Amino acid sequence: MERYPEVVQVINVSQPPLEAIVSAKDAVDLARMANDELAELVVKYPDKFIGGVACLPLNNIDAALKEADRAIKELKFKGVQIYSNVNQKTLETPKMKPLYEKMARYNLPIWIHPWMGKSGDESVFGWPYETSSAMLSLVAGGIFRDFPAIKFMIHHAGAMAPYFEQRINWLFPLEFRDRNIHDPVEHFRKFYCDTAVYGSTLALTCAYKFFGTDHLLFGTDAPLGPNFGLTDITIESIKQMDIKDSDKEKIFWQNAAQLLKIAV
């Protein structure tokens, strides 16, 4: 991080999901331990970390709700993290709705990290496809209709959604004609996304045009990969976008500050 002194982070526990690898009891204990350590890092290195994102034990939803409250109220976290499925169940499952209701009231985002399980092919297209499927499940499940204030933060510039805008327009009404979702593309535009596309200005421009100026936030895959998660080429790819400098400032920091309620 010393190589990029102008970059600060909101930190999270990447993977695997607790519910996929341990019992409900152990998941509760491990989530508390992980969140306490994240909070300690934020306190210890305030010039590097400006907040944390809570790890939740989703195989015990009541405990997950309590841990979300503790993380936000006591640890001052900036949201919670879930994965693109919950033990192979899609995200519109009724079990998850109390969490969505709670986070809508907090007006803080839910981060969605892709997860395919031990047998999944995560390379190249695996995670973007998994993210896209999770987005579709939330839209088709009416989550944005039922919780208008809900905010989801997704990876990789919105995955497949910006590229397949017209495919969504044409095929969604055929596939989900009974869901009472009249404008699915506008529901997809409600997602927030990061700039972690490994330096592709073309991909960022597509996401910018689809999601809008206010829904694209600076993010890399740090600390994974070379140069601290390709931080340098991510910065350069944003600078090369053919958009107003004021919009670039929104992407670099203003959108995150507003979404996460960070005083600057």
VODOBA-42713 format. One record per residue: residue number from 0; residue in three letters; chain; x, y, z of N, C-alpha, C in turn. Coordinates in steps of 0.1 Angstrom, whole numbers. Example, Ala and Ser with C-alpha at 12.3 -4.5 7.8 and 13.67 -1.06 7.14 Angstrom:
SITE   i  aa ch    nX    nY    nZ   caX   caY   caZ    cX    cY    cZ
SITE   0 ALA  A   132   -57    78   123   -45    78   132   -33    78
SITE   1 SER  A   128   -22    71   137   -11    71   129     0    79
***
This chain:
SITE   i  aa ch    nX    nY    nZ   caX   caY   caZ    cX    cY    cZ
SITE   0 MET  A     8   -12     0     0     0     0     9    13     0
SITE   1 GLU  A    21    12     5    30    23     5    32    28    -9
SITE   2 ARG  A    31    20   -19    33    24   -33    22    33   -38
SITE   3 TYR  A    11    33   -31    -1    40   -36    -7    48   -24
SITE   4 PRO  A     1    58   -19    -3    65    -7   -17    73    -9
SITE   5 GLU  A   -21    75   -21   -34    82   -23   -46    73   -23
SITE   6 VAL  A   -43    60   -21   -54    50   -21   -57    45    -7
SITE   7 VAL  A   -69    46    -3   -73    40    10   -84    29     6
SITE   8 GLN  A   -86    20    16   -95     9    13  -106     7    24
SITE   9 VAL  A  -117     2    19  -127    -4    28  -124   -19    27
SITE  10 ILE  A  -122   -26    38  -117   -39    38  -128   -49    41
SITE  11 ASN  A  -126   -61    36  -135   -72    38  -128   -86    39
SITE  12 VAL  A  -135   -96    43  -129  -110    42  -134  -115    28
SITE  13 SER  A  -124  -120    20  -128  -123     7  -136  -136     6
SITE  14 GLN  A  -130  -147     8  -137  -160     7  -129  -171    14
SITE  15 PRO  A  -135  -183    16  -148  -188    12  -159  -183    21
SITE  16 PRO  A  -172  -185    17  -183  -182    26  -183  -191    38
SITE  17 LEU  A  -185  -186    50  -185  -194    62  -195  -205    61
SITE  18 GLU  A  -207  -202    56  -218  -212    55  -214  -224    46
SITE  19 ALA  A  -204  -222    38  -201  -233    29  -191  -243    35
SITE  20 ILE  A  -184  -239    46  -173  -247    51  -174  -251    65
SITE  21 VAL  A  -183  -245    73  -183  -248    87  -198  -249    92
SITE  22 SER  A  -200  -254   104  -213  -255   110  -219  -241   113
SITE  23 ALA  A  -232  -241   116  -238  -228   119  -232  -223   132
SITE  24 LYS  A  -229  -231   142  -223  -226   154  -209  -220   152
SITE  25 ASP  A  -201  -227   145  -188  -223   142  -188  -210   133
SITE  26 ALA  A  -197  -209   124  -198  -198   115  -201  -185   123
SITE  27 VAL  A  -209  -186   133  -212  -174   142  -199  -170   149
SITE  28 ASP  A  -192  -179   155  -180  -176   162  -169  -170   152
SITE  29 LEU  A  -168  -176   141  -157  -171   131  -161  -158   126
SITE  30 ALA  A  -174  -155   123  -178  -142   118  -174  -131   128
SITE  31 ARG  A  -177  -133   141  -174  -124   151  -159  -121   152
SITE  32 MET  A  -151  -132   151  -136  -131   152  -131  -123   140
SITE  33 ALA  A  -136  -126   128  -132  -119   116  -135  -104   116
SITE  34 ASN  A  -147  -101   120  -152   -87   121  -144   -79   131
SITE  35 ASP  A  -141   -85   142  -134   -79   153  -119   -76   148
SITE  36 GLU  A  -114   -85   140  -100   -82   135  -100   -71   124
SITE  37 LEU  A  -111   -71   116  -112   -61   106  -113   -47   113
SITE  38 ALA  A  -121   -47   123  -123   -34   131  -110   -30   137
SITE  39 GLU  A  -102   -39   142   -89   -36   148   -79   -30   137
SITE  40 LEU  A   -80   -35   125   -71   -30   115   -75   -16   111
SITE  41 VAL  A   -88   -13   111   -93     0   107   -88    10   118
SITE  42 VAL  A   -88     6   131   -84    15   141   -69    17   141
SITE  43 LYS  A   -62     6   138   -47     6   139   -41    14   127
SITE  44 TYR  A   -47    13   116   -42    19   104   -52    29    97
SITE  45 PRO  A   -56    39   104   -66    48    98   -62    55    85
SITE  46 ASP  A   -49    56    83   -45    62    70   -46    53    58
SITE  47 LYS  A   -48    40    61   -49    30    51   -64    25    49
SITE  48 PHE  A   -71    23    60   -84    17    60   -94    26    65
SITE  49 ILE  A  -105    29    58  -115    38    62  -128    31    66
SITE  50 GLY  A  -128    18    67  -140    11    71  -139    -3    68
SITE  51 GLY  A  -148   -11    73  -149   -25    71  -163   -30    66
SITE  52 VAL  A  -163   -42    60  -175   -48    55  -177   -61    63
SITE  53 ALA  A  -189   -63    69  -191   -74    78  -192   -87    71
SITE  54 CYS  A  -185   -97    77  -186  -111    74  -198  -117    82
SITE  55 LEU  A  -207  -125    75  -219  -129    82  -220  -145    81
SITE  56 PRO  A  -226  -151    91  -228  -165    92  -242  -169    86
SITE  57 LEU  A  -243  -170    73  -256  -171    66  -262  -184    67
SITE  58 ASN  A  -256  -194    74  -263  -206    77  -270  -205    91
SITE  59 ASN  A  -270  -193    96  -278  -190   108  -283  -176   107
SITE  60 ILE  A  -294  -175   100  -298  -161    96  -301  -152   108
SITE  61 ASP  A  -307  -158   119  -309  -150   130  -296  -144   136
SITE  62 ALA  A  -286  -152   137  -273  -148   141  -267  -138   132
SITE  63 ALA  A  -269  -140   119  -264  -131   109  -270  -117   110
SITE  64 LEU  A  -283  -116   113  -290  -103   115  -284   -96   127
SITE  65 LYS  A  -281  -104   138  -276   -98   150  -261   -93   147
SITE  66 GLU  A  -254  -101   140  -240   -97   137  -240   -85   128
SITE  67 ALA  A  -249   -84   119  -250   -72   110  -252   -59   119
SITE  68 ASP  A  -262   -61   128  -264   -50   138  -251   -46   145
SITE  69 ARG  A  -245   -56   151  -233   -53   159  -222   -47   150
SITE  70 ALA  A  -220   -52   138  -209   -47   130  -212   -32   126
SITE  71 ILE  A  -224   -29   123  -228   -15   119  -228    -6   131
SITE  72 LYS  A  -235   -10   141  -237    -1   153  -224     0   161
SITE  73 GLU  A  -218   -11   165  -207   -10   174  -193    -9   167
SITE  74 LEU  A  -191   -16   156  -179   -16   149  -178    -5   138
SITE  75 LYS  A  -190     1   135  -191    12   126  -187     8   111
SITE  76 PHE  A  -191    -4   108  -188    -9    95  -197    -2    84
SITE  77 LYS  A  -193    -4    72  -200     4    61  -209    -5    52
SITE  78 GLY  A  -212   -17    57  -221   -26    50  -218   -40    54
SITE  79 VAL  A  -224   -49    47  -222   -64    49  -219   -70    36
SITE  80 GLN  A  -213   -82    37  -210   -90    25  -217  -103    25
SITE  81 ILE  A  -223  -106    13  -228  -120    11  -221  -125    -2
SITE  82 TYR  A  -226  -137    -6  -220  -142   -18  -231  -145   -29
SITE  83 SER  A  -227  -149   -41  -236  -149   -52  -246  -161   -50
SITE  84 ASN  A  -244  -169   -41  -254  -179   -37  -252  -183   -23
SITE  85 VAL  A  -262  -188   -16  -261  -192    -2  -262  -207    -2
SITE  86 ASN  A  -251  -214    -2  -251  -229    -2  -259  -234   -14
SITE  87 GLN  A  -257  -228   -26  -263  -231   -39  -277  -227   -40
SITE  88 LYS  A  -283  -219   -30  -296  -213   -31  -294  -199   -37
SITE  89 THR  A  -303  -195   -46  -302  -182   -52  -306  -171   -42
SITE  90 LEU  A  -302  -159   -45  -303  -148   -35  -317  -143   -33
SITE  91 GLU  A  -327  -146   -41  -340  -141   -38  -348  -150   -28
SITE  92 THR  A  -341  -161   -23  -347  -170   -13  -353  -162    -2
SITE  93 PRO  A  -365  -166     3  -372  -158    14  -363  -157    26
SITE  94 LYS  A  -354  -167    28  -345  -166    40  -337  -154    41
SITE  95 MET  A  -334  -148    29  -325  -136    29  -333  -123    31
SITE  96 LYS  A  -346  -123    29  -353  -111    29  -352  -102    42
SITE  97 PRO  A  -352  -109    54  -350  -100    66  -337   -93    66
SITE  98 LEU  A  -326   -98    60  -314   -91    59  -315   -79    49
SITE  99 TYR  A  -322   -81    38  -324   -71    28  -332   -59    34
SITE 100 GLU  A  -342   -63    42  -350   -53    49  -342   -45    58
SITE 101 LYS  A  -333   -52    66  -325   -45    76  -315   -35    69
SITE 102 MET  A  -308   -40    58  -298   -32    52  -305   -20    44
SITE 103 ALA  A  -317   -22    40  -324   -10    34  -327     0    44
SITE 104 ARG  A  -330    -4    56  -332     6    67  -319    13    71
SITE 105 TYR  A  -308     6    71  -295    12    74  -291    21    63
SITE 106 ASN  A  -296    19    51  -291    26    39  -276    25    37
SITE 107 LEU  A  -272    12    38  -258     9    36  -258    -3    26
SITE 108 PRO  A  -247    -5    18  -248   -15     8  -245   -29    13
SITE 109 ILE  A  -250   -39     5  -246   -53     6  -237   -56    -5
SITE 110 TRP  A  -224   -60    -2  -214   -64   -12  -218   -78   -16
SITE 111 ILE  A  -217   -81   -29  -219   -95   -34  -205   -99   -40
SITE 112 HIS  A  -200  -110   -34  -187  -116   -39  -191  -129   -46
SITE 113 PRO  A  -186  -131   -58  -189  -143   -65  -184  -155   -58
SITE 114 TRP  A  -192  -166   -59  -188  -179   -53  -194  -190   -60
SITE 115 MET  A  -186  -200   -65  -191  -211   -73  -190  -224   -65
SITE 116 GLY  A  -183  -224   -54  -181  -237   -47  -168  -244   -52
SITE 117 LYS  A  -165  -255   -46  -152  -261   -48  -150  -266   -62
SITE 118 SER  A  -161  -270   -69  -160  -276   -82  -162  -266   -93
SITE 119 GLY  A  -164  -253   -90  -167  -243  -100  -154  -238  -107
SITE 120 ASP  A  -155  -235  -119  -144  -229  -127  -144  -214  -126
SITE 121 GLU  A  -136  -209  -117  -136  -195  -114  -128  -187  -124
SITE 122 SER  A  -120  -193  -133  -111  -186  -142  -118  -179  -153
SITE 123 VAL  A  -113  -168  -157  -118  -160  -169  -132  -156  -168
SITE 124 PHE  A  -142  -165  -171  -156  -161  -172  -164  -166  -160
SITE 125 GLY  A  -159  -175  -152  -167  -181  -141  -173  -171  -132
SITE 126 TRP  A  -165  -163  -125  -170  -154  -116  -179  -143  -122
SITE 127 PRO  A  -175  -137  -133  -185  -128  -139  -199  -134  -142
SITE 128 TYR  A  -198  -146  -147  -211  -153  -150  -219  -155  -137
SITE 129 GLU  A  -212  -160  -126  -219  -162  -114  -224  -149  -108
SITE 130 THR  A  -217  -138  -109  -222  -125  -105  -235  -121  -113
SITE 131 SER  A  -234  -123  -126  -246  -120  -134  -258  -128  -131
SITE 132 SER  A  -256  -141  -128  -267  -149  -124  -273  -144  -110
SITE 133 ALA  A  -265  -140  -101  -269  -135   -88  -278  -122   -91
SITE 134 MET  A  -273  -113   -99  -280  -101  -102  -294  -104  -108
SITE 135 LEU  A  -294  -114  -117  -307  -118  -123  -317  -124  -113
SITE 136 SER  A  -311  -131  -104  -320  -137   -94  -326  -126   -85
SITE 137 LEU  A  -319  -116   -82  -324  -105   -74  -334   -97   -81
SITE 138 VAL  A  -332   -94   -94  -341   -86  -102  -354   -95  -104
SITE 139 ALA  A  -352  -107  -109  -364  -115  -111  -372  -119   -99
SITE 140 GLY  A  -365  -119   -87  -372  -122   -75  -379  -110   -69
SITE 141 GLY  A  -378   -98   -76  -385   -86   -71  -379   -79   -59
SITE 142 ILE  A  -366   -82   -57  -360   -76   -45  -360   -60   -46
SITE 143 PHE  A  -357   -55   -57  -357   -40   -59  -371   -35   -58
SITE 144 ARG  A  -381   -43   -63  -395   -38   -62  -400   -38   -47
SITE 145 ASP  A  -396   -49   -40  -400   -50   -26  -392   -41   -16
SITE 146 PHE  A  -380   -38   -20  -371   -30   -11  -365   -19   -19
SITE 147 PRO  A  -373    -9   -22  -368     2   -31  -355     9   -27
SITE 148 ALA  A  -352     9   -14  -340    16    -9  -328     6    -9
SITE 149 ILE  A  -329    -6   -13  -318   -16   -11  -307   -12   -20
SITE 150 LYS  A  -295   -14   -16  -283   -11   -24  -273   -23   -24
SITE 151 PHE  A  -270   -28   -36  -261   -39   -37  -248   -34   -45
SITE 152 MET  A  -237   -39   -40  -224   -35   -46  -218   -48   -52
SITE 153 ILE  A  -215   -48   -65  -211   -59   -72  -197   -57   -78
SITE 154 HIS  A  -191   -68   -82  -177   -68   -88  -177   -66  -103
SITE 155 HIS  A  -165   -62  -108  -161   -64  -122  -171   -56  -131
SITE 156 ALA  A  -173   -43  -127  -180   -34  -136  -194   -39  -141
SITE 157 GLY  A  -200   -46  -132  -214   -51  -135  -215   -63  -143
SITE 158 ALA  A  -203   -70  -144  -203   -84  -151  -210   -83  -165
SITE 159 MET  A  -219   -91  -168  -225   -92  -181  -236   -82  -184
SITE 160 ALA  A  -242   -76  -174  -254   -68  -175  -252   -57  -185
SITE 161 PRO  A  -242   -48  -184  -241   -37  -194  -241   -42  -209
SITE 162 TYR  A  -233   -53  -211  -231   -58  -225  -244   -63  -230
SITE 163 PHE  A  -252   -69  -222  -264   -76  -226  -277   -68  -223
SITE 164 GLU  A  -276   -55  -223  -288   -47  -220  -300   -50  -229
SITE 165 GLN  A  -298   -51  -242  -309   -54  -251  -314   -69  -250
SITE 166 ARG  A  -305   -78  -247  -309   -91  -245  -318   -92  -232
SITE 167 ILE  A  -315   -85  -222  -324   -84  -210  -338   -78  -214
SITE 168 ASN  A  -338   -68  -222  -350   -62  -227  -359   -71  -234
SITE 169 TRP  A  -353   -80  -243  -360   -88  -251  -365  -101  -244
SITE 170 LEU  A  -356  -107  -237  -358  -121  -231  -364  -121  -217
SITE 171 PHE  A  -361  -111  -209  -366  -111  -196  -382  -112  -195
SITE 172 PRO  A  -389  -104  -203  -404  -105  -203  -409  -119  -207
SITE 173 LEU  A  -401  -126  -215  -405  -140  -219  -402  -150  -208
SITE 174 GLU  A  -391  -149  -202  -387  -158  -192  -394  -156  -179
SITE 175 PHE  A  -397  -144  -175  -403  -141  -162  -416  -133  -164
SITE 176 ARG  A  -424  -137  -173  -436  -129  -176  -446  -128  -164
SITE 177 ASP  A  -445  -137  -154  -454  -137  -143  -448  -130  -131
SITE 178 ARG  A  -437  -123  -132  -430  -117  -120  -434  -103  -118
SITE 179 ASN  A  -442   -96  -127  -447   -83  -125  -435   -73  -124
SITE 180 ILE  A  -424   -76  -132  -413   -67  -133  -414   -60  -147
SITE 181 HIS  A  -418   -48  -147  -422   -41  -159  -410   -35  -167
SITE 182 ASP  A  -399   -32  -160  -388   -26  -166  -375   -32  -160
SITE 183 PRO  A  -372   -44  -164  -360   -51  -157  -347   -44  -159
SITE 184 VAL  A  -345   -37  -170  -332   -30  -172  -330   -20  -161
SITE 185 GLU  A  -341   -12  -158  -339    -2  -148  -337    -8  -134
SITE 186 HIS  A  -341   -20  -132  -338   -27  -119  -323   -31  -119
SITE 187 PHE  A  -318   -36  -131  -303   -39  -132  -295   -26  -130
SITE 188 ARG  A  -300   -15  -134  -292    -2  -132  -291     2  -118
SITE 189 LYS  A  -299    -4  -109  -298     0   -95  -286    -5   -88
SITE 190 PHE  A  -280   -15   -94  -267   -21   -87  -256   -10   -88
SITE 191 TYR  A  -248   -10   -78  -235    -3   -78  -224   -13   -82
SITE 192 CYS  A  -214    -8   -89  -203   -17   -93  -190   -11   -92
SITE 193 ASP  A  -179   -19   -92  -166   -14   -90  -158   -14  -104
SITE 194 THR  A  -146    -9  -104  -138    -7  -116  -128   -18  -118
SITE 195 ALA  A  -130   -30  -111  -120   -40  -112  -122   -49  -124
SITE 196 VAL  A  -117   -43  -136  -117   -50  -148  -103   -50  -154
SITE 197 TYR  A   -93   -50  -146   -79   -52  -150   -74   -42  -160
SITE 198 GLY  A   -79   -30  -159   -74   -19  -168   -81   -17  -181
SITE 199 SER  A   -93   -22  -183  -100   -21  -196  -108    -8  -196
SITE 200 THR  A  -104     2  -203  -112    14  -204  -124    12  -211
SITE 201 LEU  A  -124     3  -221  -136     0  -229  -147    -6  -220
SITE 202 ALA  A  -143   -16  -211  -153   -22  -202  -158   -11  -192
SITE 203 LEU  A  -150    -3  -187  -154     8  -178  -164    17  -185
SITE 204 THR  A  -161    21  -197  -170    30  -204  -184    24  -206
SITE 205 CYS  A  -184    11  -209  -197     3  -211  -205     4  -197
SITE 206 ALA  A  -198     1  -186  -204     1  -173  -209    15  -170
SITE 207 TYR  A  -201    25  -173  -204    39  -170  -217    43  -177
SITE 208 LYS  A  -218    39  -190  -230    43  -198  -242    35  -193
SITE 209 PHE  A  -240    23  -188  -252    15  -184  -257    19  -170
SITE 210 PHE  A  -248    19  -160  -252    22  -146  -253    37  -143
SITE 211 GLY  A  -246    45  -151  -246    59  -148  -234    64  -140
SITE 212 THR  A  -232    77  -139  -221    83  -133  -220    79  -118
SITE 213 ASP  A  -231    79  -111  -231    78   -97  -230    63   -92
SITE 214 HIS  A  -230    53  -100  -230    39   -96  -218    32   -99
SITE 215 LEU  A  -207    39  -103  -194    32  -106  -184    38   -96
SITE 216 LEU  A  -178    28   -89  -169    32   -78  -155    26   -80
SITE 217 PHE  A  -145    33   -76  -131    28   -78  -129    16   -69
SITE 218 GLY  A  -124     6   -76  -121    -7   -69  -111   -15   -77
SITE 219 THR  A  -103   -23   -70   -93   -31   -77   -95   -45   -71
SITE 220 ASP  A   -86   -54   -75   -86   -67   -68   -75   -68   -57
SITE 221 ALA  A   -71   -57   -52   -61   -56   -42   -66   -64   -30
SITE 222 PRO  A   -56   -72   -24   -42   -72   -27   -38   -83   -37
SITE 223 LEU  A   -48   -90   -43   -45  -101   -52   -39   -95   -65
SITE 224 GLY  A   -30  -103   -71   -24   -99   -84   -12   -90   -83
SITE 225 PRO  A    -6   -87   -94     6   -78   -94     2   -64   -91
SITE 226 ASN  A    12   -56   -86    10   -42   -84    -2   -39   -75
SITE 227 PHE  A    -3   -47   -64   -14   -45   -55   -28   -45   -61
SITE 228 GLY  A   -30   -57   -68   -43   -58   -74   -45   -50   -87
SITE 229 LEU  A   -34   -48   -94   -35   -40  -106   -40   -25  -104
SITE 230 THR  A   -36   -20   -92   -40    -7   -89   -36     4   -99
SITE 231 ASP  A   -24     3  -103   -18    13  -112   -26    13  -125
SITE 232 ILE  A   -28     2  -131   -35     2  -144   -50     5  -143
SITE 233 THR  A   -56     2  -131   -70     6  -129   -71    21  -128
SITE 234 ILE  A   -62    28  -121   -62    42  -121   -60    48  -135
SITE 235 GLU  A   -51    43  -142   -48    48  -156   -60    46  -165
SITE 236 SER  A   -67    34  -164   -79    31  -172   -90    41  -170
SITE 237 ILE  A   -92    46  -158  -102    56  -155   -98    69  -160
SITE 238 LYS  A   -85    73  -159   -80    85  -164   -82    86  -179
SITE 239 GLN  A   -82    75  -186   -83    74  -201   -97    74  -206
SITE 240 MET  A  -107    74  -197  -121    74  -201  -124    88  -207
SITE 241 ASP  A  -132    87  -217  -136   100  -224  -148   105  -218
SITE 242 ILE  A  -147   110  -205  -158   116  -198  -152   128  -190
SITE 243 LYS  A  -161   136  -184  -157   148  -178  -148   145  -166
SITE 244 ASP  A  -139   154  -163  -131   152  -151  -139   151  -138
SITE 245 SER  A  -150   158  -138  -158   158  -126  -164   144  -124
SITE 246 ASP  A  -167   137  -135  -172   124  -134  -161   114  -129
SITE 247 LYS  A  -149   116  -134  -138   108  -129  -136   109  -114
SITE 248 GLU  A  -138   122  -109  -136   124   -95  -147   116   -87
SITE 249 LYS  A  -159   116   -93  -170   108   -87  -166    93   -86
SITE 250 ILE  A  -160    88   -97  -156    74   -97  -145    71   -88
SITE 251 PHE  A  -135    80   -87  -123    78   -79  -127    78   -64
SITE 252 TRP  A  -136    87   -60  -138    88   -45  -152    93   -41
SITE 253 GLN  A  -158   102   -49  -170   109   -44  -182    99   -42
SITE 254 ASN  A  -183    90   -52  -194    80   -51  -193    71   -39
SITE 255 ALA  A  -181    67   -36  -179    59   -24  -182    66   -12
SITE 256 ALA  A  -177    79   -11  -179    87     1  -194    88     4
SITE 257 GLN  A  -202    90    -7  -216    92    -5  -223    79    -2
SITE 258 LEU  A  -220    69    -9  -226    56    -6  -224    50     8
SITE 259 LEU  A  -211    52    12  -207    47    25  -208    56    37
SITE 260 LYS  A  -213    68    34  -215    79    44  -201    82    51
SITE 261 ILE  A  -191    85    43  -178    88    48  -176   103    47
SITE 262 ALA  A  -173   109    58  -170   123    58  -156   126    52
SITE 263 VAL  A  -155   135    43  -142   138    37  -140   154    37
***
